[in-house]
Amino acid sequence: MSSEGRGGDNFLRPYIILAFMAAIALPVITWQGFYIHKADAAIEVTPNSQTTNSFANAQLLYTFIGHTGTVKSLAFSPDSKVLVSGGAENEGVIRLWNLANGKKLANINKAHQTAIESLVISPDGQTLASCSDDNTINLWNLKNFKFTRSFVGHTSNVLSLAVSPDSKVLISGALDGIRIWDLLQQRPLGTLVRFDNLIYTLALSPDGQTLASGDNKGVIKLWSLSTGKLISEFAAHDNAVTGVAFTPDGQTLASASRDRTIKLWNINTGELVRTLIGHNNWVNAIAINPDGQTLASAGRDGIKVWNLTTGELINTLSGHTDWVSAIAFSPDGKILASGGFDQQIKIWGTPQNLINSTRTK
């Protein structure tokens, strides 16, 4: 973090020490409690029925073709103009797509030694972070697509990433636990937990204060990033948790699982609010529209779109020829992107923007 941030009143003094990277020959790091700044200019999306109805009528706009393996992760730039994708390709390629014209913008070749598991873009639009089965996290300058540096410390496949709303902190999840990294000074900050269950998915609350993790045992844990302490944990699902996402107001956490369900949880009480049932097989990923009204889920049986307020299934999107493994809404809430085992990325939206074209390499 910047010296200004560390010295200001918005950051707590270091007071918790956690053993860090004990399994490798690196020094023990002092955990620093910290406060995540809220975005200086938060984007407000006014909920209205038109947005929800648009996804009730969403159709396939176009298809991106170029991946040679399963598409495992998708991330939009903050201005919703660029889509970044990565997946199960041995050469570890990251692809960037221009959503304005539907064409490939760039490739980052040999981004990792093996499959890319997750991608996130910092809210300031400066940094792209990628993680991989090669146990590393790589940082890229999103303006020129150049490599910045690697974060090394995990001793197993890194499966999930989350970034703070102030673009200062990166969180990673793997078999050996959850680690915290300083994006500004590009250094490790500490470890929340080591050698817990396999961490499949992470999500950070909109205020940057609460981290949700989901693991292979169906357990969800909530962590305070200002203290590094576990707030609560609960057995959420009967199988692995494959996705977690906060609503924009931070009051509800959605979770997806291989038990075929999506569940909505009251973040303050831990109570189950609603279970969304409709998938007939694993649910692989979920995403919540910035309008807070719509949730999209991706599974072995395709894509389903739900009204978050009522729990009603409002649309089923068909087009992928195999499992759908990744899904993401654009920050402006107008576009839904999906990726699958069929090595394709599909862009969904309203009929008036229908392009019905295939975008290639």
C-alpha positions as a Markdown table, in Angstrom:
| # | Residue | x | y | z |
|---|---|---|---|---|
| 1 | Met | 0.0 | 0.0 | 0.0 |
| 2 | Ser | 1.1 | 3.6 | -0.5 |
| 3 | Ser | 2.8 | 5.4 | 2.4 |
| 4 | Glu | -0.1 | 7.8 | 2.4 |
| 5 | Gly | -2.6 | 5.0 | 2.9 |
| 6 | Arg | -0.6 | 3.3 | 5.6 |
| 7 | Gly | -0.1 | 6.5 | 7.6 |
| 8 | Gly | -3.7 | 7.7 | 7.3 |
| 9 | Asp | -6.6 | 7.1 | 9.7 |
| 10 | Asn | -8.2 | 4.8 | 7.2 |
| 11 | Phe | -5.8 | 2.0 | 7.9 |
| 12 | Leu | -5.5 | 0.0 | 11.2 |
| 13 | Arg | -2.2 | -0.5 | 12.9 |
| 14 | Pro | -0.6 | -3.9 | 12.3 |
| 15 | Tyr | -1.5 | -6.1 | 15.3 |
| 16 | Ile | -2.0 | -9.7 | 14.1 |
| 17 | Ile | 0.9 | -11.9 | 13.2 |
| 18 | Leu | 0.3 | -14.9 | 11.1 |
| 19 | Ala | 2.8 | -17.5 | 10.0 |
| 20 | Phe | 3.3 | -17.0 | 6.3 |
| 21 | Met | 4.6 | -19.3 | 3.7 |
| 22 | Ala | 6.1 | -21.7 | 6.2 |
| 23 | Ala | 6.2 | -24.4 | 3.6 |
| 24 | Ile | 8.8 | -22.6 | 1.5 |
| 25 | Ala | 12.0 | -20.8 | 2.2 |
| 26 | Leu | 10.6 | -17.3 | 2.5 |
| 27 | Pro | 10.6 | -15.0 | 5.6 |
| 28 | Val | 7.6 | -14.9 | 7.9 |
| 29 | Ile | 5.5 | -11.9 | 7.1 |
| 30 | Thr | 3.7 | -9.7 | 9.7 |
| 31 | Trp | 0.0 | -9.6 | 8.9 |
| 32 | Gln | -1.2 | -6.0 | 8.6 |
| 33 | Gly | -4.8 | -5.3 | 9.4 |
| 34 | Phe | -6.1 | -2.8 | 6.8 |
| 35 | Tyr | -9.1 | -0.9 | 5.7 |
| 36 | Ile | -10.1 | -1.1 | 2.1 |
| 37 | His | -11.1 | 2.3 | 0.8 |
| 38 | Lys | -14.5 | 2.5 | -1.0 |
| 39 | Ala | -14.3 | 3.6 | -4.6 |
| 40 | Asp | -13.9 | 7.4 | -4.8 |
| 41 | Ala | -16.7 | 7.6 | -7.4 |
| 42 | Ala | -19.0 | 4.6 | -7.0 |
| 43 | Ile | -21.1 | 3.8 | -10.0 |
| 44 | Glu | -24.7 | 3.8 | -9.1 |
| 45 | Val | -27.2 | 1.7 | -11.1 |
| 46 | Thr | -30.8 | 2.6 | -10.5 |
| 47 | Pro | -32.8 | -0.6 | -10.3 |
| 48 | Asn | -35.7 | -0.8 | -12.7 |
| 49 | Ser | -37.8 | -3.4 | -14.4 |
| 50 | Gln | -36.5 | -2.6 | -17.8 |
| 51 | Thr | -33.0 | -4.0 | -16.9 |
| 52 | Thr | -34.4 | -7.2 | -15.5 |
| 53 | Asn | -36.8 | -7.6 | -18.4 |
| 54 | Ser | -34.0 | -7.1 | -20.9 |
| 55 | Phe | -32.3 | -10.2 | -19.6 |
| 56 | Ala | -35.6 | -12.0 | -19.5 |
| 57 | Asn | -35.5 | -11.4 | -23.3 |
| 58 | Ala | -31.8 | -11.7 | -23.8 |
| 59 | Gln | -30.5 | -13.5 | -26.9 |
| 60 | Leu | -27.1 | -14.4 | -28.3 |
| 61 | Leu | -25.4 | -11.4 | -29.8 |
| 62 | Tyr | -22.2 | -13.0 | -31.0 |
| 63 | Thr | -19.6 | -15.7 | -30.4 |
| 64 | Phe | -15.8 | -15.4 | -29.9 |
| 65 | Ile | -13.8 | -18.3 | -31.2 |
| 66 | Gly | -10.0 | -18.6 | -30.5 |
| 67 | His | -9.5 | -20.7 | -27.4 |
| 68 | Thr | -8.2 | -24.2 | -27.8 |
| 69 | Gly | -9.3 | -25.4 | -24.4 |
| 70 | Thr | -12.1 | -24.9 | -21.8 |
| 71 | Val | -12.8 | -21.2 | -21.1 |
| 72 | Lys | -12.5 | -21.0 | -17.3 |
| 73 | Ser | -12.6 | -17.3 | -16.5 |
| 74 | Leu | -13.9 | -14.1 | -17.8 |
| 75 | Ala | -13.4 | -10.5 | -16.7 |
| 76 | Phe | -14.7 | -7.1 | -18.0 |
| 77 | Ser | -12.8 | -3.9 | -18.0 |
| 78 | Pro | -14.4 | -1.2 | -15.7 |
| 79 | Asp | -15.7 | 0.7 | -18.8 |
| 80 | Ser | -17.3 | -2.5 | -20.2 |
| 81 | Lys | -15.4 | -2.2 | -23.5 |
| 82 | Val | -12.9 | -5.0 | -23.1 |
| 83 | Leu | -13.5 | -8.7 | -22.2 |
| 84 | Val | -10.6 | -10.8 | -21.0 |
| 85 | Ser | -10.6 | -14.6 | -21.1 |
| 86 | Gly | -8.4 | -17.4 | -20.0 |
| 87 | Gly | -8.7 | -21.2 | -19.6 |
| 88 | Ala | -7.4 | -24.7 | -19.9 |
| 89 | Glu | -4.7 | -24.2 | -22.5 |
| 90 | Asn | -1.2 | -25.6 | -21.8 |
| 91 | Glu | 0.4 | -22.5 | -23.3 |
| 92 | Gly | -1.5 | -20.3 | -20.8 |
| 93 | Val | -2.9 | -17.8 | -23.2 |
| 94 | Ile | -4.9 | -14.8 | -22.1 |
| 95 | Arg | -7.2 | -13.3 | -24.8 |
| 96 | Leu | -8.6 | -9.8 | -24.9 |
| 97 | Trp | -11.6 | -8.9 | -26.9 |
| 98 | Asn | -13.0 | -5.6 | -28.1 |
| 99 | Leu | -16.7 | -5.5 | -27.3 |
| 100 | Ala | -17.3 | -2.4 | -29.4 |
| 101 | Asn | -16.6 | -4.3 | -32.7 |
| 102 | Gly | -16.5 | -7.9 | -31.6 |
| 103 | Lys | -12.9 | -8.4 | -32.6 |
| 104 | Lys | -9.8 | -9.8 | -30.9 |
| 105 | Leu | -7.8 | -7.0 | -29.3 |
| 106 | Ala | -4.7 | -8.9 | -28.3 |
| 107 | Asn | -3.3 | -12.1 | -27.0 |
| 108 | Ile | -1.0 | -12.5 | -24.0 |
| 109 | Asn | 0.9 | -15.6 | -25.0 |
| 110 | Lys | 2.6 | -17.9 | -22.5 |
| 111 | Ala | 1.0 | -15.9 | -19.6 |
| 112 | His | 1.4 | -19.0 | -17.5 |
| 113 | Gln | 3.0 | -22.4 | -17.8 |
| 114 | Thr | -0.3 | -24.2 | -17.7 |
| 115 | Ala | -4.1 | -23.6 | -17.4 |
| 116 | Ile | -5.4 | -20.3 | -16.2 |
| 117 | Glu | -8.0 | -20.7 | -13.5 |
| 118 | Ser | -9.1 | -17.1 | -12.7 |
| 119 | Leu | -8.8 | -13.5 | -13.9 |
| 120 | Val | -9.6 | -10.2 | -12.3 |
| 121 | Ile | -9.3 | -6.6 | -13.3 |
| 122 | Ser | -8.6 | -3.9 | -10.8 |
| 123 | Pro | -11.5 | -1.3 | -10.6 |
| 124 | Asp | -9.1 | 1.4 | -11.7 |
| 125 | Gly | -8.6 | -0.4 | -14.9 |
| 126 | Gln | -4.8 | -0.5 | -14.6 |
| 127 | Thr | -4.0 | -4.1 | -13.6 |
| 128 | Leu | -5.0 | -7.5 | -14.8 |
| 129 | Ala | -4.3 | -10.4 | -12.4 |
| 130 | Ser | -4.2 | -14.0 | -13.5 |
| 131 | Cys | -3.7 | -17.2 | -11.5 |
| 132 | Ser | -2.9 | -20.7 | -12.7 |
| 133 | Asp | -2.3 | -24.3 | -12.0 |
| 134 | Asp | 1.4 | -23.5 | -12.1 |
| 135 | Asn | 0.9 | -22.1 | -8.5 |
| 136 | Thr | 1.6 | -18.5 | -9.5 |
| 137 | Ile | -0.3 | -15.2 | -9.8 |
| 138 | Asn | 0.8 | -12.9 | -12.6 |
| 139 | Leu | 0.2 | -9.2 | -12.9 |
| 140 | Trp | -0.2 | -7.4 | -16.2 |
| 141 | Asn | -0.5 | -3.7 | -17.3 |
| 142 | Leu | -3.9 | -3.5 | -18.9 |
| 143 | Lys | -2.9 | -0.5 | -20.9 |
| 144 | Asn | -0.1 | -2.1 | -22.9 |
| 145 | Phe | -0.6 | -5.8 | -21.9 |
| 146 | Lys | 2.9 | -6.0 | -20.6 |
| 147 | Phe | 3.9 | -8.3 | -17.7 |
| 148 | Thr | 4.5 | -6.5 | -14.4 |
| 149 | Arg | 5.5 | -9.2 | -11.9 |
| 150 | Ser | 4.6 | -12.6 | -10.3 |
| 151 | Phe | 3.4 | -13.3 | -6.9 |
| 152 | Val | 4.9 | -16.5 | -5.7 |
| 153 | Gly | 4.0 | -18.2 | -2.4 |
| 154 | His | 1.2 | -20.7 | -3.0 |
| 155 | Thr | 2.4 | -24.3 | -3.1 |
| 156 | Ser | -0.6 | -25.6 | -5.0 |
| 157 | Asn | -2.9 | -24.7 | -7.9 |
| 158 | Val | -4.3 | -21.1 | -7.4 |
| 159 | Leu | -8.0 | -21.3 | -8.3 |
| 160 | Ser | -9.5 | -18.0 | -7.3 |
| 161 | Leu | -8.8 | -14.3 | -7.1 |
| 162 | Ala | -10.6 | -11.2 | -5.8 |
| 163 | Val | -9.5 | -7.6 | -5.8 |
| 164 | Ser | -10.5 | -4.7 | -3.5 |
| 165 | Pro | -12.7 | -1.8 | -4.7 |
| 166 | Asp | -9.8 | 0.6 | -4.2 |
| 167 | Ser | -7.5 | -1.5 | -6.4 |
| 168 | Lys | -4.9 | -1.8 | -3.7 |
| 169 | Val | -5.3 | -5.4 | -2.5 |
| 170 | Leu | -5.4 | -8.7 | -4.2 |
| 171 | Ile | -6.7 | -11.9 | -2.5 |
| 172 | Ser | -5.9 | -15.4 | -3.8 |
| 173 | Gly | -7.3 | -18.8 | -2.9 |
| 174 | Ala | -5.7 | -22.3 | -3.2 |
| 175 | Leu | -5.4 | -25.6 | -1.5 |
| 176 | Asp | -2.8 | -24.1 | 0.9 |
| 177 | Gly | -5.1 | -21.3 | 2.0 |
| 178 | Ile | -5.9 | -17.7 | 1.3 |
| 179 | Arg | -3.2 | -15.1 | 0.8 |
| 180 | Ile | -3.3 | -11.3 | 0.7 |
| 181 | Trp | -1.1 | -9.2 | -1.6 |
| 182 | Asp | -0.4 | -5.5 | -1.9 |
| 183 | Leu | -1.0 | -4.5 | -5.5 |
| 184 | Leu | 0.6 | -1.0 | -5.2 |
| 185 | Gln | 3.9 | -2.1 | -3.6 |
| 186 | Gln | 3.6 | -5.5 | -5.2 |
| 187 | Arg | 4.4 | -7.5 | -2.1 |
| 188 | Pro | 2.8 | -10.2 | 0.1 |
| 189 | Leu | 0.8 | -8.9 | 3.1 |
| 190 | Gly | 0.0 | -12.2 | 4.8 |
| 191 | Thr | -2.1 | -15.4 | 5.0 |
| 192 | Leu | -5.6 | -15.7 | 6.3 |
| 193 | Val | -5.5 | -19.5 | 6.6 |
| 194 | Arg | -3.2 | -22.2 | 5.5 |
| 195 | Phe | -4.0 | -25.8 | 4.5 |
| 196 | Asp | -7.7 | -25.5 | 5.0 |
| 197 | Asn | -10.0 | -27.2 | 2.5 |
| 198 | Leu | -9.5 | -26.5 | -1.2 |
| 199 | Ile | -10.6 | -22.9 | -1.9 |
| 200 | Tyr | -12.6 | -22.9 | -5.1 |
| 201 | Thr | -14.0 | -19.4 | -5.1 |
| 202 | Leu | -13.7 | -16.0 | -3.5 |
| 203 | Ala | -15.8 | -12.8 | -3.4 |
| 204 | Leu | -15.2 | -9.5 | -1.7 |
| 205 | Ser | -18.1 | -7.4 | -0.4 |
| 206 | Pro | -18.7 | -4.0 | -2.1 |
| 207 | Asp | -17.2 | -2.1 | 0.8 |
| 208 | Gly | -14.1 | -4.3 | 0.7 |
| 209 | Gln | -14.4 | -5.3 | 4.4 |
| 210 | Thr | -15.8 | -8.9 | 4.2 |
| 211 | Leu | -14.3 | -11.7 | 2.2 |
| 212 | Ala | -16.4 | -14.8 | 1.4 |
| 213 | Ser | -14.7 | -18.1 | 0.5 |
| 214 | Gly | -16.2 | -21.3 | -0.7 |
| 215 | Asp | -14.5 | -24.7 | -0.6 |
| 216 | Asn | -14.7 | -28.3 | -1.8 |
| 217 | Lys | -16.6 | -29.4 | 1.3 |
| 218 | Gly | -19.5 | -27.1 | 0.7 |
| 219 | Val | -18.5 | -24.7 | 3.5 |
| 220 | Ile | -18.7 | -20.9 | 3.2 |
| 221 | Lys | -16.5 | -18.8 | 5.4 |
| 222 | Leu | -16.7 | -15.0 | 6.0 |
| 223 | Trp | -13.5 | -13.1 | 6.9 |
| 224 | Ser | -12.9 | -9.6 | 8.2 |
| 225 | Leu | -10.1 | -8.1 | 6.2 |
| 226 | Ser | -9.5 | -5.4 | 8.8 |
| 227 | Thr | -8.6 | -7.9 | 11.5 |
| 228 | Gly | -7.8 | -11.1 | 9.6 |
| 229 | Lys | -10.3 | -13.0 | 11.7 |
| 230 | Leu | -12.9 | -15.5 | 10.8 |
| 231 | Ile | -16.4 | -13.9 | 11.3 |
| 232 | Ser | -18.5 | -17.0 | 10.6 |
| 233 | Glu | -18.7 | -20.3 | 8.8 |
| 234 | Phe | -21.5 | -22.5 | 7.8 |
| 235 | Ala | -22.2 | -25.7 | 5.9 |
| 236 | Ala | -23.9 | -24.2 | 2.9 |
| 237 | His | -24.1 | -27.0 | 0.4 |
| 238 | Asp | -23.9 | -30.8 | 0.1 |
| 239 | Asn | -21.1 | -30.6 | -2.4 |
| 240 | Ala | -18.4 | -28.2 | -3.5 |
| 241 | Val | -19.1 | -24.5 | -3.5 |
| 242 | Thr | -18.2 | -23.4 | -7.1 |
| 243 | Gly | -19.2 | -19.7 | -6.9 |
| 244 | Val | -19.9 | -16.9 | -4.5 |
| 245 | Ala | -21.1 | -13.4 | -5.2 |
| 246 | Phe | -22.3 | -10.4 | -3.2 |
| 247 | Thr | -25.3 | -8.3 | -4.2 |
| 248 | Pro | -24.3 | -4.6 | -4.8 |
| 249 | Asp | -25.8 | -3.5 | -1.5 |
| 250 | Gly | -23.6 | -6.1 | 0.3 |
| 251 | Gln | -26.6 | -7.5 | 2.3 |
| 252 | Thr | -26.9 | -10.8 | 0.4 |
| 253 | Leu | -24.4 | -13.5 | -0.6 |
| 254 | Ala | -25.2 | -15.9 | -3.4 |
| 255 | Ser | -23.6 | -19.3 | -3.6 |
| 256 | Ala | -23.5 | -22.0 | -6.3 |
| 257 | Ser | -22.6 | -25.6 | -5.9 |
| 258 | Arg | -22.2 | -29.0 | -7.5 |
| 259 | Asp | -25.3 | -30.0 | -5.5 |
| 260 | Arg | -27.3 | -28.4 | -8.3 |
| 261 | Thr | -28.5 | -25.4 | -6.3 |
| 262 | Ile | -28.0 | -21.7 | -5.9 |
| 263 | Lys | -28.6 | -20.3 | -2.4 |
| 264 | Leu | -29.1 | -16.7 | -1.2 |
| 265 | Trp | -27.8 | -15.9 | 2.3 |
| 266 | Asn | -28.5 | -12.9 | 4.7 |
| 267 | Ile | -25.0 | -11.7 | 5.3 |
| 268 | Asn | -25.8 | -10.2 | 8.7 |
| 269 | Thr | -27.6 | -13.2 | 10.2 |
| 270 | Gly | -26.2 | -16.1 | 8.1 |
| 271 | Glu | -29.8 | -17.3 | 7.5 |
| 272 | Leu | -30.8 | -18.9 | 4.2 |
| 273 | Val | -33.1 | -16.5 | 2.4 |
| 274 | Arg | -33.9 | -18.6 | -0.7 |
| 275 | Thr | -32.8 | -21.6 | -2.7 |
| 276 | Leu | -32.9 | -21.4 | -6.5 |
| 277 | Ile | -33.7 | -24.8 | -8.0 |
| 278 | Gly | -33.7 | -25.4 | -11.8 |
| 279 | His | -30.3 | -26.8 | -12.8 |
| 280 | Asn | -30.3 | -30.6 | -13.3 |
| 281 | Asn | -26.6 | -30.9 | -12.8 |
| 282 | Trp | -23.6 | -29.1 | -11.4 |
| 283 | Val | -23.7 | -25.3 | -11.2 |
| 284 | Asn | -20.2 | -24.2 | -12.2 |
| 285 | Ala | -20.4 | -20.4 | -11.8 |
| 286 | Ile | -22.7 | -17.4 | -10.9 |
| 287 | Ala | -22.7 | -13.7 | -11.5 |
| 288 | Ile | -24.9 | -10.9 | -10.2 |
| 289 | Asn | -25.8 | -8.0 | -12.4 |
| 290 | Pro | -24.8 | -4.6 | -11.1 |
| 291 | Asp | -28.4 | -3.6 | -11.0 |
| 292 | Gly | -28.8 | -6.1 | -8.1 |
| 293 | Gln | -31.9 | -7.6 | -9.6 |
| 294 | Thr | -30.6 | -10.4 | -11.8 |
| 295 | Leu | -28.4 | -13.4 | -11.2 |
| 296 | Ala | -27.0 | -15.6 | -14.0 |
| 297 | Ser | -25.9 | -19.2 | -13.3 |
| 298 | Ala | -23.8 | -21.5 | -15.5 |
| 299 | Gly | -23.9 | -25.2 | -15.4 |
| 300 | Arg | -23.5 | -28.5 | -17.2 |
| 301 | Asp | -27.1 | -27.9 | -18.5 |
| 302 | Gly | -26.5 | -24.3 | -19.8 |
| 303 | Ile | -27.2 | -20.8 | -18.5 |
| 304 | Lys | -30.1 | -19.7 | -16.4 |
| 305 | Val | -31.2 | -16.2 | -15.5 |
| 306 | Trp | -33.0 | -15.5 | -12.3 |
| 307 | Asn | -34.9 | -12.6 | -10.8 |
| 308 | Leu | -33.1 | -12.1 | -7.4 |
| 309 | Thr | -36.1 | -10.4 | -5.8 |
| 310 | Thr | -38.6 | -13.1 | -6.5 |
| 311 | Gly | -36.3 | -16.1 | -7.1 |
| 312 | Glu | -38.1 | -16.7 | -10.4 |
| 313 | Leu | -36.3 | -18.3 | -13.4 |
| 314 | Ile | -36.8 | -15.7 | -16.1 |
| 315 | Asn | -34.7 | -17.1 | -19.0 |
| 316 | Thr | -32.7 | -20.0 | -20.1 |
| 317 | Leu | -29.9 | -19.3 | -22.6 |
| 318 | Ser | -29.0 | -22.0 | -25.0 |
| 319 | Gly | -26.1 | -21.9 | -27.4 |
| 320 | His | -23.1 | -23.7 | -25.9 |
| 321 | Thr | -22.6 | -27.2 | -27.0 |
| 322 | Asp | -20.9 | -28.4 | -23.8 |
| 323 | Trp | -20.7 | -27.4 | -20.1 |
| 324 | Val | -20.7 | -23.7 | -19.4 |
| 325 | Ser | -17.8 | -23.0 | -17.0 |
| 326 | Ala | -17.6 | -19.2 | -16.7 |
| 327 | Ile | -20.0 | -16.3 | -16.6 |
| 328 | Ala | -19.8 | -12.6 | -16.0 |
| 329 | Phe | -21.9 | -9.4 | -16.3 |
| 330 | Ser | -20.4 | -6.2 | -17.7 |
| 331 | Pro | -20.0 | -3.4 | -15.1 |
| 332 | Asp | -22.6 | -1.4 | -17.0 |
| 333 | Gly | -25.1 | -4.3 | -16.6 |
| 334 | Lys | -25.9 | -4.5 | -20.3 |
| 335 | Ile | -24.0 | -7.6 | -21.4 |
| 336 | Leu | -23.6 | -11.1 | -20.1 |
| 337 | Ala | -20.6 | -13.2 | -21.2 |
| 338 | Ser | -20.3 | -16.9 | -20.9 |
| 339 | Gly | -17.5 | -19.4 | -21.6 |
| 340 | Gly | -17.5 | -23.1 | -21.9 |
| 341 | Phe | -16.0 | -26.5 | -22.4 |
| 342 | Asp | -16.8 | -26.0 | -26.1 |
| 343 | Gln | -13.9 | -23.5 | -26.2 |
| 344 | Gln | -16.3 | -20.6 | -27.1 |
| 345 | Ile | -17.2 | -17.3 | -25.5 |
| 346 | Lys | -20.8 | -16.1 | -26.1 |
| 347 | Ile | -22.1 | -12.6 | -25.6 |
| 348 | Trp | -25.7 | -12.2 | -24.6 |
| 349 | Gly | -27.9 | -9.1 | -24.6 |
| 350 | Thr | -31.1 | -7.5 | -25.8 |
| 351 | Pro | -32.6 | -8.3 | -29.3 |
| 352 | Gln | -32.2 | -4.7 | -30.5 |
| 353 | Asn | -28.4 | -5.2 | -30.4 |
| 354 | Leu | -28.5 | -8.5 | -32.0 |
| 355 | Ile | -25.5 | -9.1 | -34.3 |
| 356 | Asn | -25.7 | -12.9 | -34.8 |
| 357 | Ser | -22.1 | -13.2 | -36.0 |
| 358 | Thr | -19.2 | -15.3 | -35.1 |
| 359 | Arg | -15.9 | -13.5 | -34.1 |
| 360 | Thr | -12.8 | -15.5 | -34.8 |
| 361 | Lys | -9.1 | -15.4 | -34.0 |
